[in-house]
Amino acid sequence: MTASSGRGALCVRGLRKAFGPEPVLVGVDLDVPEATITAVLGRSGSGKTTLLRLLAGFERPDAGTVTIAGRVVEDGRLHEPIERRRIGYVSQEGSLFPHLDVRSNVGFGLPRRARGKRVDELLSMVGLESLGKRYPHQLSGGQQQRVAIARALAPEPRLVLLDEPFASLDANLRAQVRGDVLAILRRSGTTAVLVTHDQDEALSAADVVAVLRGGVIAQIDVPSQLYNHPVDADVASFVGEANLLTGRVRGAMVETGLGPLTPFSSPGPDGLALTVLVRPEQLHVAVDATGSVDGGAADELRARVLSCDYHGHDTTLCVRAEAAGVPDTLVARIAGNHPVRPADPVRLRVTGPVEAWVAAPATGHEAGAGDGGRPSVQDASPEVAQAHREEERREPGQDRVDHVEMHVGERGEGGAHPLVDVDEGIEQHQRL
């Protein structure tokens, strides 16, 4: 096989893919270190599932290389077969075989002689030892996903790909199952790529987050760095709630409608126009017991509460500041059950340093409003719009191979290929 200069479990260089006239991926570069979980975060239709399908070998790229564990599996000439890539693939629905019990689902792609001990190990790992004889319809959604994870890990893959595997679960179950699955992957030392459009999921679950935008990786970083130091205003708005202000450099500070703010880094020459990021938790909200805003500190601005969203652990406020040069609505986040109600007067103050970028020149299209400066589907030609819609219909987790067996390992005993649809899988399993 061709040697690779890439390091780590996965190395992608210059990956391109188009459907019709409109490109979906236009040069993706991605490195995934061993024994880590990397989240690929992007809007619906951004190409997340297309990227996973290219990595797994379901699709062939138009250009670029894919290297897995130092072995080139795709380079334009070489297209290593799916079953030789040793990749585990878990879809949104899990795609368990309905006619097989839990043990048979987990061991489906393994040689018969290796099934017993390996299946026992995996069921113990996912906490389902007592449910081996149950069928998928007798399991909860969370249990089904744990079976899918066990099946993906059965052939000891080099890499596990997870295509929004928790999206179909309700909020409380999603958090619990996600924690269980990630703990399993970490205990086994498995390298994984998680595709999601859920920012909270990406930031809380992954060691590294890659933002896919406009067909390329716009930024890849550890979650805290991505949230606190996004590469531009569009990424800032996508990875969390963001108050974006205009400002100008004045010495070491940035003058804004919320007052002079301290930037994380040197802001540039005096008078330079900047876009400034203030996260909701950086807006300190003050109100006394009488609701009066008199007597506030000199750096506090008057504002009025427009709405309150109580979440138990915190409350999100939309407020309108009585100052020029700020957005009509600012978002603030305060802890717990704060005694603030709509129409209450409050005082605002920004705490901590802020991120800022040189302001982009005004154009007919706001870069943050769509997909990183790409024309929106509404603005596109009919052909381009159709290509976008086709990609969106494929997101998330939609495969052309219906009901696929989601671990991509070596052929099982008797030549059974573990990447088959349900009907074919039934026939192969009966032959075994």
Secondary structure as UniProt FT lines:
FT   STRAND          10..19
FT   TURN            20..21
FT   STRAND          22..32
FT   TURN            34..35
FT   STRAND          37..41
FT   TURN            44..45
FT   HELIX           48..56
FT   STRAND          63..68
FT   TURN            69..70
FT   STRAND          71..74
FT   HELIX           82..84
FT   STRAND          87..90
FT   TURN            98..99
FT   HELIX           102..106
FT   TURN            107..109
FT   HELIX           112..125
FT   TURN            126..127
FT   HELIX           129..131
FT   TURN            132..133
FT   HELIX           136..138
FT   HELIX           141..153
FT   TURN            154..155
FT   STRAND          159..163
FT   TURN            165..168
FT   HELIX           171..187
FT   TURN            188..189
FT   STRAND          192..196
FT   HELIX           199..205
FT   STRAND          208..213
FT   TURN            214..215
FT   STRAND          216..221
FT   HELIX           223..228
FT   HELIX           233..238
FT   STRAND          243..250
FT   TURN            251..252
FT   STRAND          253..256
FT   TURN            257..258
FT   STRAND          259..261
FT   TURN            270..271
FT   STRAND          273..278
FT   HELIX           280..282
FT   STRAND          283..286
FT   TURN            289..290
FT   TURN            294..295
FT   TURN            298..299
FT   STRAND          301..310
FT   STRAND          314..321
FT   TURN            324..325
FT   STRAND          330..335
FT   TURN            342..343
FT   STRAND          345..350
FT   STRAND          354..358
FT   TURN            367..370
FT   TURN            372..373
FT   HELIX           377..379
FT   HELIX           382..394
FT   TURN            395..397
FT   TURN            402..403
FT   STRAND          407..408
FT   HELIX           413..415
FT   HELIX           422..431
//
